[in-house]
């Protein structure tokens, strides 16, 4: 028994097809201008900067959305 031949799709309107692909891949991210990226300093001088919980949560969200390691 042989496999049935797969259906062949032909795109006739390339402009709308390309526009639809661009829209499907778009991602709009809103950032709050008042968001604090750095947490208040705690500890002695020379310690690395500590990021706020909101900044860490934002970075983790972007990581998940784009499938980054």
C-alpha positions as CSV (number, residue, x, y, z in Angstrom):
1,X,0.0,0.0,0.0
2,X,1.4,3.4,-0.9
3,X,1.0,6.6,1.0
4,X,-1.5,9.1,-0.4
5,X,0.1,12.1,-2.0
6,X,0.0,15.2,0.3
7,X,-2.2,18.1,-0.8
8,X,-0.4,21.0,-2.5
9,X,-1.3,24.5,-1.4
10,X,-0.6,27.4,-3.7
11,X,-0.5,31.0,-2.4
12,X,-2.1,33.3,-4.9
13,X,-2.0,36.6,-2.9
14,X,1.6,36.9,-1.6
15,X,1.2,40.4,-0.2
16,X,-1.6,39.5,2.2
17,X,0.1,36.2,3.0
18,X,3.3,38.0,4.0
19,X,1.4,40.7,6.0
20,X,-0.4,37.9,7.9
21,X,2.9,36.2,8.7
22,X,4.3,39.5,10.0
23,X,1.2,40.1,12.2
24,X,1.3,36.6,13.6
25,X,4.9,37.0,14.7
26,X,4.5,40.5,16.2
27,X,4.8,40.9,20.0
28,X,4.1,44.1,21.8
29,X,5.5,44.5,25.3
30,X,4.4,47.4,27.5
31,X,6.8,48.7,30.1
32,X,5.9,50.8,33.0
33,X,8.1,53.9,33.0
34,X,7.9,54.1,36.8
35,X,9.2,50.5,37.3
36,X,12.3,50.5,39.5
37,X,15.0,48.3,37.9
38,X,17.5,48.4,40.8
39,X,16.6,47.6,44.3
40,X,17.7,49.9,47.1
41,X,21.3,49.4,48.1
42,X,21.8,47.1,51.0
43,X,25.1,46.2,52.5
44,X,28.6,47.5,52.0
45,X,30.1,49.3,49.1
46,X,31.5,47.2,46.3
47,X,28.7,44.6,46.3
48,X,27.0,43.9,43.0
49,X,23.8,45.6,42.2
50,X,20.6,43.7,43.2
51,X,17.7,43.9,40.8
52,X,14.1,44.5,42.0
53,X,11.6,41.8,42.0
54,X,9.6,43.4,39.2
55,X,12.8,43.6,37.0
56,X,13.5,39.9,37.6
57,X,9.9,38.9,36.9
58,X,10.0,40.9,33.6
59,X,13.2,39.2,32.4
60,X,11.9,35.8,33.3
61,X,8.7,36.5,31.3
62,X,10.7,37.6,28.2
63,X,12.8,34.4,28.6
64,X,9.7,32.2,28.5
65,X,8.0,34.1,25.7
66,X,11.1,33.8,23.4
67,X,12.1,30.3,24.6
68,X,15.5,31.4,25.7
69,X,17.8,29.2,27.8
